[in-house]
Amino acid sequence: MEVKIDWGGPDGMLFVAQTGTGHIAAMDGAPDGGGHNLAPRPMELLLVGTGGCTAYDVVLILKRGRHAIVGCSVKLIAERADVDPKVFTRIDPLCVYGHRPQLASSSRRARHCALARKILLSLGHAGPHCRNHLGG
């Protein structure tokens, strides 16, 4: 896997990344850091990637197990160090996914939520924040 990041020049803190698959992502800093607030911060994109990988893996594993999943949402709540380098000191995932109501008995919901917790734990994430939501 490969990415290339280019700085937009001395007038700001805009960076453009190109992935090995040919996709482009822009990043910018806050005005107080020399940026112009034109794009997400690099640390936000790091969380986006982490959450995307988590959601992808949860859905893939549940689909392979032939579970009746119809939605998945992963929210990450992160804390950063107060001093530079302001690395993440904590990242807590909140996984929310849904089932088809006609197939979701209370015992099935409990099994599915327990499975999602196990998946999150196997991916190296805390699992107690998993919630199961039924759509109407």
Backbone as JSON, one array per atom type, in Angstrom:
{
  "sequence": "MEVKIDWGGPDGMLFVAQTGTGHIAAMDGAPDGGGHNLAPRPMELLLVGTGGCTAYDVVLILKRGRHAIVGCSVKLIAERADVDPKVFTRIDPLCVYGHRPQLASSSRRARHCALARKILLSLGHAGPHCRNHLGG",
  "N": [[0.86, -1.16, 0.0], [0.47, 2.22, -0.73], [0.91, 5.73, -0.43], [1.04, 9.17, -1.49], [1.9, 12.35, -0.41], [1.51, 15.75, -1.0], [2.58, 19.04, -0.31], [0.77, 22.07, -0.38], [2.07, 24.5, -0.65], [3.8, 27.6, 0.34], [1.83, 29.38, 1.23], [0.06, 28.4, 3.07], [-1.32, 25.57, 4.9], [-2.19, 23.41, 3.4], [-2.55, 20.15, 2.21], [-2.3, 17.59, -0.22], [-3.21, 14.33, -0.78], [-2.42, 11.39, -2.59], [-3.58, 8.24, -3.27], [-2.39, 4.83, -3.64], [-4.25, 3.59, -5.21], [-5.13, 5.56, -6.8], [-6.84, 7.51, -5.79], [-7.8, 10.7, -4.36], [-7.21, 12.81, -1.56], [-7.77, 15.67, 0.37], [-6.18, 17.71, 2.86], [-6.14, 20.06, 5.51], [-5.02, 22.66, 7.72], [-6.01, 24.28, 10.82], [-6.86, 27.79, 11.0], [-5.37, 29.06, 13.07], [-3.09, 27.58, 13.04], [-1.84, 28.11, 10.7], [-3.26, 27.23, 8.54], [-6.11, 27.18, 6.23], [-8.55, 26.13, 6.75], [-9.8, 24.51, 4.79], [-10.24, 21.84, 4.37], [-10.55, 18.52, 5.89], [-8.71, 17.89, 8.94], [-5.49, 16.26, 9.19], [-5.38, 14.45, 11.4], [-8.09, 13.99, 11.82], [-8.68, 12.57, 9.51], [-7.2, 10.31, 10.01], [-8.7, 9.17, 12.07], [-11.02, 8.75, 10.56], [-10.14, 6.77, 8.78], [-9.56, 4.71, 10.61], [-12.1, 4.25, 11.74], [-13.49, 3.56, 9.41], [-12.18, 1.17, 8.66], [-12.88, -0.42, 10.85], [-15.74, -0.49, 10.66], [-15.99, -1.68, 8.12], [-14.8, -4.21, 8.57], [-16.51, -5.28, 10.6], [-19.01, -5.41, 9.23], [-18.31, -7.08, 7.06], [-17.55, -9.49, 8.36], [-19.95, -10.13, 9.73], [-21.68, -10.42, 7.5], [-20.47, -12.58, 6.19], [-21.04, -14.51, 8.05], [-23.67, -14.82, 7.54], [-25.53, -13.18, 8.83], [-28.4, -11.16, 9.49], [-27.9, -8.36, 8.86], [-28.56, -4.93, 8.34], [-27.59, -2.43, 8.49], [-24.84, -0.38, 9.55], [-22.98, 1.56, 11.74], [-20.21, 3.33, 12.82], [-18.99, 5.17, 15.39], [-16.33, 7.13, 16.45], [-14.82, 8.16, 19.38], [-12.39, 10.26, 20.43], [-9.43, 11.07, 22.29], [-6.79, 13.42, 22.67], [-3.29, 14.08, 23.25], [-2.18, 16.82, 25.28], [0.09, 18.24, 24.65], [2.55, 18.82, 22.06], [4.07, 16.06, 20.39], [0.72, 15.86, 19.45], [-0.58, 13.24, 19.91], [-3.04, 10.58, 19.6], [-4.44, 9.62, 22.6], [-6.41, 8.05, 23.46], [-8.91, 6.08, 21.98], [-12.19, 5.42, 21.51], [-14.45, 3.19, 20.21], [-17.83, 3.27, 19.04], [-20.1, 1.09, 18.11], [-22.81, 0.74, 16.02], [-25.39, -1.13, 14.77], [-27.87, -2.58, 12.59], [-30.74, -4.8, 12.33], [-32.98, -6.76, 10.29], [-36.26, -6.19, 11.19], [-38.27, -8.26, 11.21], [-36.81, -10.53, 11.5], [-35.52, -10.38, 13.87], [-35.45, -11.54, 16.8], [-35.48, -11.2, 20.41], [-33.5, -12.83, 21.55], [-31.93, -13.36, 19.33], [-31.05, -10.76, 18.69], [-29.47, -10.28, 20.95], [-27.47, -12.23, 20.61], [-26.33, -11.32, 18.21], [-25.36, -8.78, 18.96], [-23.51, -9.54, 20.88], [-21.77, -10.92, 19.22], [-20.86, -8.82, 17.57], [-19.49, -7.33, 19.5], [-17.43, -9.16, 20.11], [-16.13, -9.17, 17.64], [-15.22, -6.5, 17.5], [-13.47, -6.54, 19.71], [-11.62, -8.44, 18.78], [-10.51, -6.99, 16.77], [-8.99, -5.28, 18.14], [-10.26, -3.27, 19.54], [-12.14, -1.63, 22.12], [-14.98, -3.29, 23.33], [-17.38, -2.86, 24.86], [-19.17, -0.87, 24.13], [-20.95, -1.43, 22.15], [-24.05, -1.19, 20.5], [-27.26, -2.32, 19.69], [-29.56, -1.51, 17.27], [-32.89, -1.5, 16.25], [-34.5, -1.1, 13.2], [-37.51, 0.56, 12.07]],
  "CA": [[0.0, 0.0, 0.0], [1.31, 3.4, -0.89], [0.29, 7.04, -0.61], [1.96, 10.28, -1.68], [1.32, 13.58, 0.09], [2.19, 16.96, -1.47], [2.23, 20.29, 0.35], [0.23, 23.05, -1.31], [2.95, 25.66, -0.8], [4.08, 28.46, 1.5], [0.69, 30.23, 1.61], [-0.87, 27.72, 3.98], [-1.04, 24.22, 5.37], [-3.0, 22.49, 2.61], [-1.82, 19.0, 1.69], [-3.11, 16.72, -1.06], [-2.7, 12.96, -0.78], [-2.87, 10.5, -3.65], [-3.41, 6.85, -2.84], [-1.91, 3.9, -4.64], [-5.35, 3.23, -6.1], [-5.44, 6.71, -7.62], [-7.8, 8.43, -5.18], [-7.21, 11.92, -3.82], [-7.8, 13.36, -0.34], [-7.16, 16.92, 0.79], [-6.09, 17.96, 4.29], [-5.74, 21.43, 5.8], [-4.92, 22.99, 9.12], [-6.82, 25.36, 11.35], [-6.24, 29.09, 10.77], [-4.35, 29.38, 14.07], [-1.89, 26.79, 12.74], [-1.35, 28.47, 9.37], [-4.12, 26.68, 7.5], [-7.24, 27.98, 5.8], [-9.75, 25.37, 7.07], [-10.42, 24.12, 3.52], [-10.41, 20.38, 4.3], [-10.36, 17.9, 7.2], [-7.36, 17.82, 9.5], [-4.9, 14.93, 9.04], [-5.77, 13.58, 12.5], [-9.48, 13.59, 11.57], [-8.65, 11.52, 8.49], [-6.7, 9.1, 10.67], [-9.88, 8.58, 12.71], [-11.9, 8.28, 9.49], [-9.6, 5.49, 8.31], [-9.74, 3.72, 11.67], [-13.53, 3.92, 11.8], [-13.85, 2.87, 8.17], [-11.68, -0.21, 8.76], [-13.7, -1.11, 11.85], [-17.07, -0.75, 10.09], [-15.82, -2.63, 7.03], [-14.57, -5.55, 9.12], [-17.71, -5.75, 11.28], [-20.01, -5.78, 8.22], [-17.81, -8.24, 6.3], [-17.62, -10.69, 9.2], [-21.36, -10.47, 9.95], [-22.23, -10.91, 6.24], [-19.94, -13.93, 5.97], [-21.77, -15.39, 8.96], [-25.05, -14.82, 7.08], [-26.39, -12.47, 9.77], [-29.34, -10.28, 8.8], [-27.51, -6.98, 9.14], [-29.02, -4.0, 7.32], [-26.93, -1.14, 8.67], [-23.73, -0.34, 10.5], [-22.4, 2.88, 11.93], [-19.17, 3.34, 13.84], [-18.6, 6.51, 15.83], [-15.13, 7.08, 17.26], [-14.61, 9.28, 20.29], [-10.95, 10.21, 20.66], [-8.76, 12.09, 23.1], [-5.42, 13.67, 22.22], [-2.36, 14.65, 24.22], [-2.25, 18.28, 25.37], [1.33, 18.84, 24.14], [3.07, 18.23, 20.82], [3.13, 15.72, 19.32], [-0.61, 15.63, 20.02], [-1.02, 11.91, 19.49], [-4.24, 10.07, 20.24], [-4.17, 8.9, 23.84], [-7.51, 7.12, 23.66], [-9.92, 6.02, 20.93], [-13.27, 4.51, 21.89], [-15.45, 3.03, 19.15], [-19.23, 2.97, 19.36], [-20.6, 0.4, 16.93], [-24.26, 0.64, 15.98], [-25.8, -1.82, 13.56], [-29.29, -2.92, 12.63], [-31.22, -6.07, 11.77], [-34.35, -6.73, 9.76], [-37.15, -6.4, 12.35], [-39.0, -9.52, 11.2], [-35.9, -11.64, 11.82], [-34.72, -10.04, 15.04], [-35.99, -11.86, 18.12], [-34.6, -10.65, 21.44], [-32.33, -13.7, 21.71], [-31.09, -13.16, 18.15], [-30.41, -9.46, 18.87], [-28.43, -10.43, 21.97], [-26.37, -12.98, 19.99], [-25.67, -10.46, 17.22], [-24.61, -7.74, 19.64], [-22.36, -10.21, 21.48], [-20.84, -11.2, 18.13], [-20.22, -7.55, 17.18], [-18.51, -7.02, 20.55], [-16.27, -10.04, 19.91], [-15.42, -8.69, 16.45], [-14.49, -5.28, 17.89], [-12.35, -6.94, 20.57], [-10.62, -9.11, 17.96], [-9.86, -5.95, 15.97], [-8.19, -4.45, 19.04], [-11.06, -2.16, 20.04], [-12.98, -1.91, 23.27], [-16.25, -3.77, 22.84], [-18.6, -2.72, 25.65], [-20.0, 0.23, 23.66], [-21.79, -1.87, 21.03], [-25.49, -1.12, 20.69], [-28.06, -2.86, 18.61], [-30.76, -0.72, 17.0], [-33.82, -2.08, 15.28], [-35.22, -0.13, 12.37], [-38.95, 0.35, 12.04]],
  "C": [[0.91, 1.23, 0.0], [0.45, 4.65, -1.0], [1.38, 8.08, -0.8], [1.24, 11.55, -1.23], [2.16, 14.76, -0.37], [1.66, 18.17, -0.72], [1.79, 21.3, -0.68], [1.06, 24.31, -1.47], [2.98, 26.57, 0.41], [2.92, 29.34, 1.96], [-0.28, 29.55, 2.58], [-0.38, 26.36, 4.39], [-1.95, 23.21, 4.69], [-2.1, 21.38, 2.07], [-2.79, 18.18, 0.85], [-2.44, 15.36, -1.11], [-3.26, 12.21, -1.98], [-2.55, 9.09, -3.21], [-2.86, 6.01, -3.99], [-2.99, 3.45, -5.61], [-5.84, 4.42, -6.91], [-6.46, 7.68, -7.05], [-7.08, 9.59, -4.51], [-7.96, 12.34, -2.57], [-7.04, 14.63, 0.02], [-7.19, 17.03, 2.31], [-5.65, 19.4, 4.47], [-5.7, 21.62, 7.3], [-5.89, 24.08, 9.52], [-6.11, 26.69, 11.09], [-5.17, 29.45, 11.8], [-3.07, 28.58, 13.9], [-1.35, 27.07, 11.34], [-2.19, 27.95, 8.23], [-5.25, 27.63, 7.16], [-8.57, 27.25, 6.01], [-10.52, 24.94, 5.82], [-10.74, 22.63, 3.43], [-10.25, 19.81, 5.7], [-8.9, 17.95, 7.64], [-6.8, 16.41, 9.27], [-5.3, 13.96, 10.16], [-7.23, 13.13, 12.38], [-9.51, 12.46, 10.55], [-8.1, 10.21, 9.04], [-7.85, 8.39, 11.39], [-10.85, 8.03, 11.68], [-11.43, 6.91, 9.0], [-9.79, 4.39, 9.34], [-11.2, 3.28, 11.77], [-14.0, 3.17, 10.57], [-13.4, 1.42, 8.18], [-12.53, -1.02, 9.73], [-15.06, -1.48, 11.28], [-16.99, -1.8, 8.99], [-15.67, -4.05, 7.57], [-15.8, -6.11, 9.82], [-18.74, -6.23, 10.26], [-19.57, -7.03, 7.46], [-17.95, -9.52, 7.11], [-19.07, -11.1, 9.45], [-22.0, -11.0, 8.67], [-21.74, -12.32, 5.94], [-20.63, -14.95, 6.85], [-23.26, -15.45, 8.65], [-26.01, -14.21, 8.11], [-27.22, -11.46, 8.99], [-29.07, -8.82, 9.14], [-27.98, -6.07, 8.01], [-28.41, -2.62, 7.48], [-25.8, -1.25, 9.67], [-23.2, 1.08, 10.55], [-21.38, 2.79, 13.04], [-18.82, 4.79, 14.15], [-17.37, 6.35, 16.71], [-15.05, 8.34, 18.1], [-13.15, 9.2, 20.72], [-10.49, 11.35, 21.56], [-7.33, 12.2, 22.61], [-4.59, 14.24, 23.36], [-2.45, 16.17, 24.16], [-1.03, 18.97, 24.76], [1.77, 18.13, 22.87], [4.06, 17.13, 21.13], [1.8, 15.3, 19.93], [-1.22, 14.33, 19.5], [-2.35, 11.55, 20.15], [-3.82, 9.3, 21.49], [-5.27, 7.88, 24.14], [-8.47, 7.22, 22.47], [-10.95, 4.98, 21.35], [-14.25, 4.4, 20.73], [-16.84, 2.76, 19.73], [-19.82, 2.39, 18.09], [-22.11, 0.28, 17.03], [-24.63, -0.07, 14.68], [-27.24, -2.26, 13.7], [-29.6, -4.24, 11.95], [-32.58, -5.85, 11.12], [-35.31, -7.06, 10.9], [-37.84, -7.76, 12.36], [-38.11, -10.7, 11.57], [-35.22, -11.47, 13.18], [-35.47, -10.3, 16.34], [-35.03, -11.3, 19.16], [-33.37, -11.52, 21.65], [-31.37, -13.54, 20.53], [-30.35, -11.82, 18.25], [-29.25, -9.57, 19.86], [-27.22, -11.18, 21.4], [-25.6, -12.11, 19.01], [-24.83, -9.38, 17.88], [-23.37, -8.34, 20.3], [-21.31, -10.52, 20.41], [-20.13, -9.92, 17.68], [-19.19, -7.13, 18.22], [-17.25, -7.86, 20.37], [-15.45, -9.59, 18.71], [-14.6, -7.46, 16.8], [-13.29, -5.63, 18.76], [-11.25, -7.6, 19.75], [-9.88, -8.12, 17.08], [-9.02, -5.01, 16.83], [-8.93, -3.26, 19.6], [-11.8, -2.6, 21.29], [-14.36, -2.31, 22.75], [-17.49, -3.43, 23.64], [-19.55, -1.63, 25.14], [-20.92, -0.17, 22.51], [-23.25, -1.76, 21.41], [-26.17, -1.67, 19.48], [-29.3, -2.0, 18.47], [-31.61, -1.43, 15.98], [-34.47, -0.96, 14.51], [-36.7, -0.45, 12.35], [-39.45, -0.03, 10.69]]
}
